[in-house]
Every structure is written in C-alpha cells, then in structure tokens.
C-alpha cells in the first residue's frame, strides 16, 4: 500500500513571511548592494483597491511577495525550499512551487499511516516557525492499494481529519487509488471534446482554414493534452486507452475534411500523424533516454518498451555539470580560414593561409580529427603524427556525433600522452561552433568544454583550428581516409555511446517503420495508390473545399459514393454504366466523363491520376464534371 497526501498551503504567495526571506538571504549573500536591493524591495509595500474608477485609501502590505514580479517566484522558493528537510524516511515528498505532496509505501497499513501522521505533525511544527499555514479542508489524502477493505486510514492535521479521496490530481495528472487511469482518461477526454469545438468552428468544408493550420491548432489544443505524461498510463488497459483514440481520430478527420465513413488508418495517413500507441512509445523512449542521460532511474512501466530498441544496451552521453562559470570559460578556437569561400578559394591558397596560421604554433603538436558516415556505419579518426586512432560508433549516430567524438577522443589522448601544447585541426565547422556555445551547449559539447577547461587549468595549452575538407591538406586527407576505414576495420575502437539527438532520429525512424509496416498490411482504397506514410503536400493556393475534395477522393470515401452508409441504403450504381459507383470508376472508367477526363489530362492509372504532381488536373476534372459539390 502507498499513502499519498496532497497538502494545500493557504494563500502561499500572500502569506510568505518577509523576515524569513531576509534571514535566508543573509545566510546566502551576507551583505552588499544585491542584498540591500532585495531587502528594500520587500519593505514598505502598499496597495490600493480601485472600484468604479475610484481608489481606496492606501493600505500597508505586511506579508507576502509582490504578485507578478520577476523576483517573486525566486523569493517564494527561498522561503519554502527547506520544507523537504522536515520529512524523514521512509516518508518521501515532492515540491513544485507551492504544490507539496508527501507519500509513504509499506506492507503494513497501520505502520504506513503512522509514518504519514508523524510527518504531518512535523509539518505542523514547521508551519509555526515558517509563517506558512496548511488548509486541511483543501488538502487531500488517498491510498493506493488493491486491498478491498482498508480500515483506520484517517490522518489528522490540527486535530482535523484530512479528507480521503479515491483520486487525487498532481500537476494535471489524476491518480486513482486502483491505478486504472480511467478517471484521468475520462477527465482528459471531456476536456478534449470541449476543445474540439474550436476545431469544428475552423474546419468548415467550404470556407475553413488550410489543413496545415488546422493541424497545428489540433496539435497545440488537443494532441498536447492527450500526450501529456502519456508514459504514465502506457500500460493502461487497451479498452481504456481507446477513449483517447476516438478523440485523436475525430480531430484528424476534421483536419483533413475526410468523409465520416473513411477508414481510420487512411485518415491518419492523410494527416501524417501516427496512431497514439506509436506516439506514446516514441515519447516514452525519449523520456527514458533523457533520464538515463541525467543519471535518473527509468520507470518500470517504460522498461518493457526499451527491450525492442537498438540502443537499449548502449550508453547515452551524460549531461555534465559545467566546471566553471560560463563567462570564465575560455575556449581558444581559430576559425580564420572560414572567411574564405570554398567555391572561390583554390586549395593552394588554403594551404598557404594554413601554413601562415600554423607558423604561430611552431612548438605545438598538430592533431587532425575527422568523422565519416556511410550506408555501412559511422566512424571517426584521430591522427597524431604517425599514430592513428580509429573509432567505430553506432550506425545510427550522426556525422556531427562522429566529428565531435573525434575531438573529444583527441583531448583524451592529449591528457594520456602528456601533450602539453596541441592544436586540434577539424573540418567540422558545426562542431567548433557548438563548442563555442558556452551558454546552451549540447551534451557532447559540454563534455569537450570541461575537457578543455581541466587541461588548460593543469598547464596544457589547447587550440582548436578549423580547416576546409577535401583541399589536399595532408593531415586532413589522412584523417578522412582513416575515418572511412574505421567503419569496417576490426582494429577500430568501438565506442557504444550516442547523443540525445541521435536517439530522437533513430526512434523516429523505428516508429515510422512500425507505422509503415502496419500501413502496408492495410487493404483500404488509399493503400492502392499510396505506399508511404509521408504526407502528400497540398498546394498552398488550394481552397479548403478543393483540399477536402482531394483528400476524400484519395481516401476513396465521398458523399457521392458512401452517403448510403449514413442513410442505411443500398450501395449506389453508376447511372451511365450500371456498375457499382466508386472513385476509381468515376476517375478512370466511367464513359459519361470521358470528355472531361481527356480535357483535364487524367491518367487511366488511378495511382498516377491521384499523385501530388497531377492533383491540379483532378480539380479541373471534378469542376468540369460538376462533381465538386457532390464529393
């Protein structure tokens, strides 16, 4: 059993005790202009109330931090930040701004409740010295257990029982005591249906917005709601998750303007949005990668998902803490050669300028690095005079990862071989620019920055120099050759690491392949003309009516051919040919439209006729045939 209590702090911002903030700040800043500024900011604050154009008299505000100020959140967090110190194991807590929760897990129900009661008592004592107060009526308690009858579960605060609920909302997620996720899914479904009304207003078939705009609105208003923390309920029952699938399918049907009877896979394919189960797997894998990157434990509900991905046994490059303040970080990078255009500069000119630059590093060791990516894999190389290090990376790594890994490995060799003066020559301008980014670097750039910082502060002199590729620079040509050899060489050092960006790319590829395999197994009318999941673009000058007509024709379900399903009638027959009426018959076969088909230049092969390159001819055809209002 696990007991969880969500505590409500009464008027948290308005009751923050200012002397407490000043006292905490004095222990951090001690004194100075910044401390005096914040102290003056908090003292002698007043307010007035305006009603019917008249101001009240001035009132003094004794407590609280100013609402709306940029400093208020930070000052409030200073005042409340020590509340976790009150909680003692086995009770644990979470704090997000003023949302504070405590929880305890145990086999023995009575013991678990006693631990929670002791924690509540400690929090009461803390409230007396901190100035904050808890609202017992607004606080909630719930117990997660599969036991049918749990007795004596009442927990008191200030001799008042904390209300016990079957579900509790934390940061927008509704946790129910049985862990079924059904209350949460129903709540999100209800809210999403209300948001769907906005989409309905904008998705009229005749004058609605363009599908690209509608898709952005759908993703922002509804899909973001459906996918928020979806990794938590990825293991919920399939019947429960279908509540979200219905919302997803309805939203994309509005976006594309598809007819009501259109097959769901065809609607999703037309919109270019994967099914929710595939998207949930995608977000779960990326979450697991991010948590691993930050040395955090991966949740149990995601572990099963990770078994089928190709990098589950590899290591994501960890996020490192910067070794010094960013503005104190000195990264010597020479990009002087980049000012010359590669198209207008001969190799001999580059070599002359390079010799001129290198002459300033006459006692430095030259180290050449390069990376290579082919269909067979990814490799990198580091060349130090006669010594060559070849590196083999996972096949899904980007060329940037290979180039940056080569620079990082070169720095390791500098430290190992005690090369106190070195210039690293790389032909990857993007790598050097990312290393220069001291305020928002990616994980591998941060690692390189820390390597350079640690080396330079122990007496090493390191400079990074950009050189153009494929310009007959001997060291660079050799590094490029060895990087390509590393892909297939058995002598290459295998590095089983990758970046978060690499994980995003390979995860997208894997999930798209899963979706593509499922799509190719389908038998819908759209499957007959389209064997890809990529969106077929719609011309930007197409009206909403033209766009929805094209989508319906491609899907094969239109008002003309499938209205009988809504009216529960027999399938219609072609008035001219007497055959079953279908889009294929109308576009390529019907004798009644032979003239219009010839004038519009419609191909007799349906897949060619409905291809994006020929879609304007389809619009001409349905206009000449007076079918556009029947689609």
N, C-alpha and C positions, 0 to 999 in steps of 0.2 A: 504494500500500500504506500501511496505517496500523498501527503497532505500539502496543500498549497494555499497560502493566504495572500491576497492582493490588498495591500494597505493603501488607503486614501489619505493623503496629507491635506488637511484643511487649509484652503487658500494659501498654497505653498509659497507663491511668489510674494503675496501681500503680507505674509506674517514672518518673512525672513528677518531674523534679529540682526540689525546692523552692527551692534558692538561685537557680535560673534564673527562677522566677516572681517572687521578691522583687526580683531585679535589674531585670526588665522593668517591674514595678510602680513601682520607684523612679524610672524614667525618665518614667513617666506621671503619678504622683501626687506624687512627690518626698517629701513628708512629711505629717504630720498624723494625726488620730485614725483615719481610714479605713485609711491605710497601716499604722499600728501594729496595728489590729484584725486585718487580714488576715495580717500577719506573725506575730502571736501565735496566730492560728487554725491556722497551718501548723506551728508548732514544738511540741515535746514531746508528740507524739501517741503514744498507746499502744493496744494491743488485747489481748484475751483470747479464748481458744477455749473453748466450752462443749460438753462431751460427757457424756452420761448424767447430766445435772444437776450436773456438777462443772466448775468453772472452772479453766483453766490459770493458770500464773503470768503476770504482766504482761510483755508484750514491747514494745519500742520500735519505732515505725514511722518509719524514716529517710526514705523516699521515698514519692511518690505523693500524690494528693489524696484526701480522705475520700470514700468511696463513699456516695452518697445525699444528700450535702449540696447545698443550692441553689447554693452558690458553686463547687462542684467543676467543673462544666462550663465556666464562665467562666474559672476559673483554668487549667484544662487548655488551653483555646483560646488563652490568652495565651502559654502555653509552646510551643505548636506552630504558632502563627499565622505565623511567619516562614519556614516551610518552603517556600512558593512562591517566595520570593526566591532560593532556591538554583537553581531551574530556569531555564535560559536558552533563549531561542528558538533554533531552531524548535520545541523541545520545549515542550509545554504541560502544565498539571496541573489537577486538581480536588481540592478538600479539603472534606470534610463530616465534622465531628468528627474521628474517627481513621481514616476511610476516605480514603486518599490514592492517587491514580492519576496516572500520567504517560503521555503519548501523543505521538506524532510521526507526521506524514504526509509522504510523499515518493514520487517516482517511482523513484528509485534505492534498491533494497533495502539494499545494503551501507551506503550513507550514512545511511539512516534508522536502521539498527541501531547505527551508530557514535554518532549523536546520543543515542540512548537509553542506550548504555553510558556515555557521558560524564556524562549526568545521574545515573545510578546511582552513579558514582564520586563525584560532588559530594554526593550524599545520604549516602554513607558518611562523608565528611568532616564533614558537618553532624551526623550522629549522635554523633560523638566529642565535640562541644562542647555538644550539647543534652541529652545523657543518655538519649535515646531509642535504641532498637535495633530493627532490622528482622528479621523472621523470614523467611529465604529459603525455607524449606520451605512456609510458608503463603502466600507471595506467588505470584502467577500472571502469566503473560505470554501474550498472544495476538496474532495478526497478521491483520488484516482485508484480504483480497486475493482477487481472482478467479484469480490465477495458480495453476496446478496444483502446481508444484514450487518451493518456496522453501527454498533451502539456506542454511547458515551463519546461522541465526537465533538462536543461543544467546547469551544475555546473562547476565553473571556479576555476582554480588554477594558480596564477601568470598571470591572465587575459587570460589564455589559456583554452578552454573548455576540460574537461575530456571526453575521448571517451566513448560513450554509446554502450554497447553490449547486445545482447539477452541472453547470458550465460556468466558465469564467473567461473573460476577454483580456488578453495581454497583447499589447501592441498590434491590435487589429486581428488577432487570431483567437477564435473561440474554442477553448479546450473543454471537452466534455468528460465527465467522470468515467465513462466507459471506453473512451478513446475510439469512438466510432467515426468521429469527424462529421457526422450527419448534421448536427446543429450548425456547425461552421459552414458547411457546404450549402445548407438551406438559406442561411443569412446572406451569403455572398450571391447566391442565385437570385434572391429577392432584390438585392441592391442592383445587380447587373440588369435585371429586367427593367427597372426604373431608368437606368442609364440608356437602355436600348431605345427608349422613346426619342432621345436626341438623335440617334442614328436614323430612326424611321422618318423623322422630320426632314432630314437632309438627303434621303435616299430615294426620292420620288423617281419613278422610271422616266418621266418626260423631262423634268427640269432639275433633277437632283444634281449633287456635286459629282465631280470626277471620282472614279473608283480609287485612285491613288490618295486623294484627300480623305475619302471615307475610310480607307484602310488605316490611315494614320490616326483618325479620330477613334476608330474601333480599338486599335492597339492602346491608345492613351486612356480611354474611358473604361473599357470593358476587359480587354485581354490582360492588362496590367493587374486588374482586380482578381481575375481568375488564376493568375500565375503567382500572386504574392505569396511567398513562402510555401510554394507548392511541394517542396521536398518533404515537408512535414506530413502531408497526407498522401504521399505517393503510394503507400501500402494500404490505403483505404479500400473498402470493397468496390468492385467494379460497378456494381449497381448504383452505389452512392456517387461515384465519380461521373456517371452518365448525366447527372444533373448539370454539370459544367459543360459536357459535350453538347448538350442541347443548346445552351447559350452560345457556345462557340460557333456551331453550325448555323444558327439563326443569324448571328451577326455577320458572318461572311456571306450568307445568302443575300442579305441586304446590301452589302458592299458590292457584290458582283451583279446584283439585279437578276440572279438566277430564278427560274420558274420554281414554283413551290414543290413540284414533284421531282426536281433534279436530284440525282444521287449525291449523297454527302461527299464521297471521295472526289467527285468531279467539281463540286463547289470549292472544296479546299484547294484542289489543284489549280483551278482558275484564279483563285485569290493569291496563291503562292504562300499559303500559311499551313504549316504542318499540323497534324492532329495533336490534341493536347497531351496525350500519353507520351508521344515522342518529345514534345517540348519540355515536359516535366523531367524526363530522363536527361535531356540536354542541360537544363538548369541545375539538376542535382549533381551531375558530373563536374560542372564548373564550380559549384559550391564546395564539393569535396576537394577539388584541386586548390582552391583558394585557402581552405582551412589547413590543408597539408602544407601549403606554402608558408603559412604563418604559424606552423608548429602547433596547430589545434587538432583535437580529436575529431575524427569523422564520425558522424552519427550512424547508429546501427541501421536505420532504415535506408541509408544510401549504400552501405557496403555491398549488398547484393547486386546493385546496379553497376558497380565498378568492376565486377568479375569479367564482363564481356568486352571491356575496352582495351585497346592495345598498349596503353601506357600505365596500367594499374600496377605493374611491377617496377616501373621506373620512378625516378625522383624529380619532382618539380623543383626548380631553383628557388631556394628560400628567400624570403624578404629579409634583408639585413638592416640593422639599425645603423644610421649614419654615424661615423666615428667622430665627427666634429660638426660645428655649426656650418650650414651650407655656405654662408658668406665668407667663411675662413678656408674653404676648400679650394686649393689651388691645383687645377688640372692643366698642365702645360700641353697644349695642343696646337700644332702648326698646320694651318690649312692654306698656306700661302699659294700653293700650286692650284688650288681650286678656283682662283680668279681667272685662270686661263681656260678658254672654251676648248673642250676636247675635239670638237669638229673643226676648229680653226687653228689648232696648235699641232705642229709636227712632233713626232716622238723625239727627234734630236733636240728640239727646243726644251721639251720637258726634262730631258736628261741633263741639259746644261744648267737649267734652273735648279734641278735636284742636287747636282754636284756643288753648286754655289751654297745651297742650304746646308748640305752635309758637311761642307768645309768648316762650318761653325761647330760641328760635333766631332772634331778630329780624333779625340780620345774616347769617343763613345762606341759601344758595340751596336752594330746595326742588326735589328731583328725584323724579319719580314713575316707577315701573317696573311692568311687568305682562307676563304671558305668556298665550298662548291656544293651545288645541289643539282642532281640529275634524276632521271627516272629510276635509277638503281639505288639511290640513297643520298645521304648528306655526309660530307667530310670537311675537314679543316686541316691546316698545316701551319707549323711554326718553323722558320728557318733561321738558325743562328750560325753563321759562317758555314762550316762543314757538317754541322749537326742538324738533323731534320726530325721533327716530331709530327707524326701523322695521327689524326684524331678521327674517330668514326662516331657519328651522332645518330640518334633515332631517325628513321626515314621521314617522319612527319615534321621534323624541325625545319624552320625557315632558313633562308640564306643569311638573314640577319643574325639568327642564333648562332650559326656556324662562324660567321665573321667575328662576332663578339666573344664567342668561346675561345677562338684562336688568340685574341688579345688577352683574355683572362689567363689562358694557359701560358702565354709568353711571360706574364707578370709572375706566375708561379715559378717558371724556370729562372727568371732573374733572381728571385729570392733563394732558390735552391742552389744555384751555381754562383751566388755572391757576385753578380754582375752589377757593380755599384754605379756604373754610368751606361745607360742604354737608351737608344732611340728606336721606337717601335714604328715600323712603316706599314700602313694598312691602306688598301684601296677602297675601303668601305666608308664613304662619307657619312652615311646614315648612322653607322656605329659610333664614329667620332662625335657626331653632333649629339647623339643620345648620352654619351659620356660627359659632354659639356653641360648637359641639362642637370644642374645641381639641385633644383627645387622640386622637380617631379620626374625623376628617372624611373625606368622600369627596373625589375629585379636584377637583371644581369649587369645593367649599367651601374646600379648602386654597388654591386659586388666589386666591379672594376674600380670605382671611385674609392672604396675602402681599401682595396689592394694598393692603389697608388698612394693614398694617404699614409698607410702603415709603412710603405717602403721609403717615402720621402722623409718621414719623421724618424727614420733609423739610419739616415745618412746616404740614402740612394738618390740618384738624380735620374728622373724618368721623363722622356718627352715622347708624345705621340705625333706622328707626321703622316699627313695624307699624301698618297701618290696615285697617279692615274693608272688604271689597269690596262693591260694589253698595249703598252707603249715601249716595249723592248727594254724594260728595266729588269736587269738580270735577276736580282733577288726576288722581285715580284713574280716574274715568269716561273721561277723555280718553285715558289710557294704555291702558285696556282696549279702547277703540274702535280705537286705532291698532294694537294688538297683533293684533286680528282682521283689520284691513285688510292687515297685513304678510303674511298668508298668501297673498294673491292679488295684491298690489301689485308692479308692476315696479320701483318705487322702493326697495323694501326691500333692505337689505344682506344678502347671502347668507353665512351662516356655516356652513361644512361641517364642523362638529365635533359630537361626541356623547360621552356618558359610557359607562363600562363597564356600568352598569345598563341603559342604552338598548340596548347591544349584546346583553345577555343576553335582553332581552324580544324583540327583533326576530329573534334567532337561534332562539329557541324557537318563534316564530310560523312562521318559514320551514320549520324542520324538521317541525313539526306539519302544515304544509300538504303537505309532501312525503309524509309518512306517510299523510295523509288521502287524497291522490290515489291512492296505491297501494292503500289500503283500498277505495276506491270502485270500483276496477277488479276487485276480487275477486268471486267467484261463490259464496261459502260460504253456508250457511244463516243465519249471523249477519248477513251482508250484507243479507239480505232484510228484516230487521227493524230494523237499526241502521245509520245513515248517518253516524255520528260516531265519533271516536277517543276521546272523553272517557269516563271510567269511569262506568258506571251504579252509583250507590251501593247498598249493601246495608244494610237496616235493622240497627241495632246489636244488636237483641234476637234476631236470627236465629241459630239454632244453626249449627254447622259443616255438619251434614247438610242443613239447609234451604238454606244458602248454596250448597253444591256442587250440590245438585239444581237450583236456579235457573240456575246457570252452565251446567250441562250441557244443560238444556232450551233455553236461549237459543242455545248453540252448535249445538245440533241433533244432538249425538252423545251417546248414553247407552248404558248397559249393555243396556237393553231393545231398542234399535234397532240397535246396532252391535257387539254382542258376537260376532256371526257372523264379523266380520273377524279377531278373535283366534283363533277356533276353526276358521277357514277353511271355513265352511259357506255355504250359500245364504242370501241375504237373507230375513229373516222376513216373513211375511204376517199381516195382522190376522185374528184368529180369527173375528171377527164379520162383517167386511166383505169379506175375501178380497183386499184391496188391500195394496200394499207398506206395511210399518209404518214410520211416521215421526213425528216430534214434531208436525208440522203436522196430520197425520191424527188423532193422539190428542187434541190440544188443541182443535181446531176442527171436526173432521169425524166422528169415529167415533160411530156410533149407540149403541154399548154404554155410552158415558159421557155420554149426553145429559142424564140426570137430574142427575148430579154437576156437569156443566157449567152447568146452569141454576141450581142451588142456590148454586154458587160465584160466579155472575155473570161468567162468562168471555165475552169478546167473540168474535165469529165471525171477526174480523180478527186474524191472528196477531201482527202488529206492535203492535196495541193490547193484546192479551192479555198480551204479554211486556214491556210498558212498565213502567218502575220504579213508576209510580203504581198499577199493578194487580198487582204481584208477590205481594201477600199472598193475593189470590184464587187465584193459581196454586198456592200452598202448600195452601190449603184444598181445591182440586180434586184434587191428587195424593194428599192424605191420605184424602179421601172415596173415591177410586178405588182405594186400596191400591196405588198405584204408587210411592210414595216409596222403597221398598226395591229397586225394580227400575230406578231411574234411574241 
